[in-house]
Amino acid sequence: MNTFHQDMFAVLEHVIIPDDSSLLVRYDQEATIEALEYHQHREVEFQFTESGYGHRIIGGVLEPFDSQGVLIIPSGVPHTWIYENLRNNPAYRIQEYNIQFDLDLVTKRMASFPEFSEGVSFFDHLKEPCEISGQDAVRIRGLMKRMLHQDGVDRLISFFQIVKICSLSCLIRQIHLEQTNFDNLQKQSRIHEAYAFMNEHMCENIGIEDVSQRMNMSKTSFCNFFKRATGKTFTFALNEMRINRAAMLLTNNTDLSVADIAYSVGFNSPSRFSHLFRKMRGKAPKSYR
């Protein structure tokens, strides 16, 4: 049985599944910065981005994302995406694919057939978000695109193929929500606010003073609050965000030099950038490219 708990700081999205279908399959290219609010819904969601990259916040966990993996979000887990493409160009068109469904309804029907036992087991153990990568993600992405043009039994067959891939995949990574160490929902909301501000201004010369002022806190109070909530210092978290964005630029934009990328993500010194990149990513920027 799926138990739904609403996060008082996340907008509750009411997903409307058509009466003649067990699933809602969507393709969205009209996303705007305003539309990407911190939200949650009762339905389980399969999601991937065809065009776009940046950072996402899932249940308080912030991490970079690109257009490679397929994300699976359990019922009730709040989430949002911060697209670098939209931040730099509001006219940019994000391409996002989603499948949303009532988990209890789907698993109850699957449980009637012993052939679906592995799929039922997969959903029974889906307590935290997870991401599928590699060739399994490529296959799922292709099936999700196909489902947009299918209906009835054909759409269900594609969906069950996706579930089978997920249940057998070795290329799956769990996103452990307990790593956030949040004491309460209010703290989670404030950390989301701090990270959103950092993401928006990380390419500028920002410091603790700017963020603490935005949060209406003293520097000391903000530093202590941030470290208790995330397990990281503010400086480390900001550098981590900058290095994550630089890694995406290194792989997606071969026209920019390493120095150009260093400056574009907020570092004043290319040598400092290279030192931190090697420390966080295990190799030099040129080797990473």
Secondary structure, 3 states (H helix, E strand, C coil): CCCCCCCCCCEECCCCCCCCCCEEEEEECCCCCCCCCCEECCCEEEEEEEECCEEEEECCEEEEECCCCEEEECCCCCEEEEEHHHHHCCCCCCEEEEEEECHHHHHHHHCCCHHHHHHHHHHHCCCCCEEECHHHHHHHHHHHHHHCCCCHHHHHHHHHHHHHHHHHCCCEEECCHHHHCCCCHHHHHHHHHHHHHHHHHCCCCCCHHHHHHHCCCCHHHHHHHHHHHHCCCHHHHHHHHHHHHHHHHHHHCCCCCHHHHHHHCCCCCHHHHHHHHHHHHCCCHHHHC
